[in-house]
């Protein structure tokens, strides 16, 4: 595909890295000469320095012939104008990122994705999408990350194991997992691998479970003693914090929201009558003590400042909060947060990039989600009639090492496959694989000549 990416911030650079790896033809645009220089030094893609919403720059980038134009600058209006202009020039698909609620598809700002808004194919707000993910984490039994696939019919859940996990040192084949859930990947000492039935789980492993949402909580209980969060404290009342508070209240969760800005706190109190809004600093230990934050099941810090989010999480954990979650804008901080004791580390860059990358394929092989910063990905594959996998029992299919058939979608029915299940023409196969096995997976689903 020929893809134009406008805006070389964290999201734009991450997209360029992934698109280059997937061998798309990419043009990177930014007004900042240093941002362009960084891309030129680290990636083998075309670059243009200039205003991405201008007709001249879009013409120079040949946006009218692009399969996709993605605008992810830090300015909502620039993104919308660039996407509109590219669409009018003939781009097949245009996507714009927005970060405020002003361009949401709903009046309450709770819609993370809008289709066809102002004539733009996809307008998405990663902050609202992040709030939706945190809501799923709060409802889970110990998940670090929850991803929806196939329009919510499949869930990918990340969990971390400790020395008290009751299924340690047991082979995966002997784990009493629900029938519709699989262990798709294991991260051990920073390395990701796709396990087999003879592999065992060890303390400090992080695992990715894949399966039907209805059985996921039962699976989580095998690996964690945590339960659904009934009391949640949120630090930061911006787009993420307010959307999160609204979503949690809808499910009956008790919510305390701490906001440093007095005027914003007053407005939040008016807009969210079921939320207890406190004007104060989430890093004030005395305030956290006065509000009894230690009694909460989950504290989520989602301010614009990484250091504030880290401190609020550490203080809440010390005060006794069951779990802590913190937003991090700089991806190189993620491991540091985890090492310091933050349970759940969230990145708007990852949410934004993953959402956009789902649209970046015109072939039968499509990336649904990238795991561990590119160490693995979940693919959705349309099965042609003459593919070698059609009609063959799963147990007889020699999938490449590092690949796992996680699900088969047959119309409205989702099948978590076992040995005698078969893939039929027209099915959607969901496959988790490491980069080295992607080509082998593609060959298995390639249509053979008569």
C-alpha positions, -999 to +999 in steps of 0.1 A: +000+000+000+010+036-006+005+055+027+010+091+037+016+098+074+013+134+085+028+142+119+060+127+132+053+127+169+053+095+190+023+081+171+036+090+137+071+076+143+057+044+157+034+040+126+063+046+102+083+020+120+056-006+118+045+003+082+081+001+070+085-034+087+053-045+068+069-032+036+044-005+027+055+025+007+054+054+031+057+092+029+064+109+062+054+146+066+061+171+094+068+208+097+097+202+121+131+197+105+144+178+135+115+154+133+121+148+096+158+143+102+150+117+128+129+097+104+155+099+077+182+086+101+161+057+114+139+046+085+141+040+048+110+060+038+103+091+018+100+124+038+087+159+032+091+189+055+061+212+054+026+219+065+007+186+060-027+203+055-015+224+026-025+216-010+011+220-022+026+195+003-002+170-003+002+173-040+040+168-037+033+137-016+009+125-043-018+121-016-045+119-043-031+085-054-026+072-018-043+041-006-044+058+028-036+092+043-033+094+081-031+127+100-018+124+135-003+158+144-009+173+178-034+198+163-070+185+157-079+210+131-047+204+111-055+167+111-091+172+100-082+197+072-054+174+059-077+144+059-105+163+041-081+178+015-066+144+008-100+128+004-110+155-021-078+150-040-087+113-045-071+094-015-089+060-011-091+062+027-083+090+051-080+089+089-077+117+114-067+117+150-084+141+174-076+146+211-104+168+224-141+161+228-151+188+204-150+165+174-166+134+191-195+117+174-215+120+206-224+150+228-210+134+259-177+127+243-179+089+250-175+078+214-139+069+206-144+064+168-166+082+143-171+070+107-179+095+079-177+126+102-174+156+079-167+132+050-136+117+067-135+079+067-124+075+103-120+101+130-108+086+163-099+098+197-072+077+213-079+092+247-115+080+247-104+046+234-079+045+262-107+052+287-127+024+273-097+000+277-092+011+313-129+004+320-123-032+307-092-035+329-112-023+359-139-050+352-113-077+347-097-099+374-062-087+372-056-078+335-028-055+326-042-049+291-075-058+274-078-057+236-109-062+215-107-080+182-132-089+155-157-063+166-156-074+203-161-111+196-126-120+207-106-106+236-068-105+242-059-101+278-024-096+292-016-108+327+015-110+349+022-141+371+037-139+406+050-165+429+015-171+444+000-180+410-015-214+415-008-229+380+030-223+380+053-251+367+023-270+351+024-277+314-001-257+293-017-289+281-027-297+317-040-262+326-078-262+334-084-234+310-120-227+298-126-244+265-128-211+246-096-195+259-059-201+249-026-190+262-014-172+230+020-159+240+044-157+269+069-129+277+098-141+298+129-120+305+118-095+279+115-121+251+082-131+236+075-167+224+044-186+213+042-216+237+033-252+230+014-277+252+046-289+269+057-254+280+053-244+316+047-210+332+071-194+357+069-165+382+073-130+366+060-143+332+036-121+314+010-140+293-015-131+266-048-150+268-069-151+237-106-162+237-142-154+240-150-125+263-176-145+282-150-170+295-122-146+301-129-138+337-129-175+345-095-179+328-081-148+347-090-164+380-064-192+373-036-166+372-047-139+396-064-133+429-076-099+420-113-092+415-134-066+396-128-030+409-159-017+426-142+014+439-120+034+415-100+066+422-091+087+391-064+114+392-068+139+363-101+151+349-091+157+313-106+138+283-094+104+296-104+110+332-139+123+325-147+097+299-134+070+323-155+083+352-186+083+330-181+048+317-174+034+352-205+051+367-226+034+340-216+000+354-223+010+390-187+016+401-181+040+429-158+067+415-136+094+432-120+119+408-092+142+419-086+173+397-059+200+403-077+228+384-104+244+405-125+256+376-123+222+358-132+204+391-163+225+394-173+218+359-167+180+363-189+180+394-217+196+374-213+172+344-208+140+365-233+141+394-227+105+403-190+110+407-173+124+439-151+152+425-123+166+448-102+197+440-067+188+448-033+174+439-031+136+433+004+136+445-005+151+479-001+123+504-022+140+530-051+144+505-049+107+495-050+098+532-080+121+539-099+106+509-090+071+521-075+062+487-059+031+503-093+015+505-099+017+467-096-013+444-079+007+417-062+041+413-058+054+378-036+084+372-042+099+337-029+135+338-008+151+311+024+147+332+042+114+334+059+122+366+026+131+383+011+098+371+040+079+385+040+096+419+003+093+423+004+056+415+033+050+439+017+069+467-016+052+463+001+018+463+020+027+495-013+038+510-028+004+503-047+006+471-052-028+456-040-020+421-025+010+404-026+022+368-007+051+352-006+068+319+028+072+302+033+095+272+070+085+267+072+049+257+108+045+271+093+050+306+070+019+304+095-006+318+106+018+345+070+023+357+066-015+359+099-019+377+089+007+403+057-011+411+029+003+389+006-026+381-009-013+348+010+010+324-010+026+296+002+044+265-020+066+242+006+061+215+001+024+215-037+027+214-036+052+185-011+032+165-028-001+169-062+014+159-048+029+127-028-001+117-060-022+115-069-003+084-035-006+067-040-036+045-057-042+012-048-079+012-063-109+029-036-107+056-044-078+080-028-068+113-054-064+141-030-056+169+007-053+176+020-068+208+051-059+228+061-031+205+062-053+174+075-086+189+043-102+178+010-093+161-025-107+158-036-112+122-070-115+107-069-136+075-096-140+049-095-176+037-098-181-001-114-212-015-082-228-027-060-222+003-041-252+015-056-249+050-092-253+038-109-285+049-079-299+068-083-307+105-063-283+127-042-311+142-029-319+107-019-284+098+018-276+103+017-240+113+051-223+113+070-222+146+060-190+164+024-189+150-008-199+167-043-203+152-063-184+179-098-183+165-119-190+134-148-167+127-175-185+107-201-158+099-216-149+133-200-178+151-166-177+168-147-210+172-117-213+195-101-242+175-092-276+187-077-306+169-107-317+148-120-282+138-114-271+102-111-238+084-135-234+055-135-211+025-147-176+035-138-180+072-118-154+090-088-169+108-073-150+137-036-159+140-010-147+166+025-148+152+060-135+157+076-115+127+096-144+115+066-166+110+044-141+092+055-151+057+049-188+065+014-180+077+007-160+045+018-190+024-006-213+042-035-190+034-024-182-002-048-192-029-033-221-050-036-222-087-058-249-103 
